[in-house]
Amino acid sequence: MKKILRKFKVIFIDVYIYQMLNYKPFNAATPNYRIDKSNLSKDKTCYFIKDSNRVVHKSYLFSKVFLLKSIKKSGPVIGDCSTVESHRGQSIYPYVINKIAKDLLENDNKAVFIVVDKNNLSSIKGIEKAGFSKLASIVAKRWLWFYFKREVVYLNN
């Protein structure tokens, strides 16, 4: 019952939107891991890395995210990424999101986006290392899929 009630809760949103329009090659040392992919649904794909049969990183690709309508954009969004603590600091996260962006941009997508919480400094560092640029800042309140009191600030890089 609590799980159902949580869906009706008003959520505070305070995020940055990053984008990549043209592929930028990954400049850091490339981690020696294979990236696997699993289509979870027509709108959600999971990219993951295993080390010794243990998943050490996951990144999800969503075909659309309603929040992008706030900035009059649409396209695939990378999000809900995580790396296990033992594998952090090896540039796995920027390596994976850069590879996802490369695949998408080479397959006729005009842009790839990432939504990140403004307080998630380690993710922001990885996103920028992967070659994404900051597009906008969004502060809003969300109830179900409706956004209220939206404040959008476009950022120039």
N, C-alpha and C positions, 0 to 999 in steps of 0.2 A: 504494500500500500504506500509506503514512504517513497518508493521508487517512482510511482505514478504521480504523487503529489509534488516531487521535485521538478517534474517537467512543467508544472504550472507556476513555478517560482520566477520572480523577476530577477534577471541576471545583469550585473553591471559589466559593461564591455569597455576596455581601455587597451587598444591594440595599435600596432603599426601594420601597414600593408606594404609588403615588398614585392617587387616585380623583376622579371628578366624578360626583355623583349628580343634581344639578340644573344645567342649563346656566347658565354665567356668561359674559355677553358679553365679548368681547375689548376691553379698554380702551385699549390702546396705538394708535398710528397704524397704520392698516391698510396693509400693503405692497400695492403695485399689481401683483399677480401673479395669474394664474388657476391654480387648483389642479385638476390632472387626476387621473384615477383609472384604475387598471388592475387587474382581477381576475386574480390569478395562479393561484389555485385556489379551491376552495370555502371554504378556511380562511385564505386570505391575500390581502390587497389592498394594492396600492402606491398611495400618494398622492404626487404629485410636482409640482414647479414647474420650468418651463423659462424660460430667459432667453436670447434670441438662439439658439434651437434647441439649447441646452445645458441638460441637467438640472442644476439648482443645489440642489435639495432633494428628499429622499425620506423618507417616513414609511410604515411598514408597519402594517397592522392585522391582528391575528391573532384568529380567532374564539374560540380558547381557548388557555390556557397552563397547563401542569400546576402551575407554582409557586403559582398562586392557590389551589389546594387546601390549601396550607399555612395559609392564613388563612380557610379555609371560604368562599371567594368563587368566583364564576364570572362570566364575561362577556367582552366584547371587550377586547383589550389592544393599545395602541399601543406600538410599539417599533422598534428598529433604525433610528433616525432619523439623518439626516446632512445637513449643509448644507456646500457647498463653501466654502473659506476666503474667497474673494473676496466672498461674499454674507453672511457672518456679521455680526452686529451690526445687522441690519435688521429684527429681530423676525419673521423668516420662520418659524422653528421654532414659537414659541408661536402664531402666526397659523394655521398648518396644523393643529396638534393641537387647537386650540380649535374649528376648523371641523369636524374629524372628530368630536369630542365632540358638537358641536351636532347634526350629522346623525344620529348614533346615538341620542342622548337624545330627539330628536324622532320617532324611529321605534321607540318602545316599548322601548328598552333601559333597564334600571333603573340601570346604572352603566357607566362607562368607566374602564379602569385603564391605568396606565403603570408599567412596571418600569424602574428606573434604578439604575445602579451608584452607590454612595455617594460615590465619588471624582469623579464626573462633575459638577462644580460648575456648569459652563455649562448643561448640560441641566437640572439641578435649577432653576436660575434661570428658564429658559424655561418649564418645566412649571408653576412657581408663577405666573409672569406670565400663563400661559394660563388660570388659574383652577382648577387641580387642587389638592387638599389631600392632605397626607401621611397615609396610613392606617397603615402598618406598616413595620417594619424586619425583614428576614429574613437570617439568616446560616445557611448550610448547606453541605453537600457533596453534589454530584450525580454519580451514575454512571448513564449512559444516561438513563432517565426516573425513576429512584429518588432520593429525597432522604433524606440521613442527617444526624444531629446537628443537627437544625433548632432554631434559636433564633428565636422570633418575639416581637417587642415591638410592641404596639399603641401608636400615638402619638395624643395628643389635641392638637387644634389650637385 
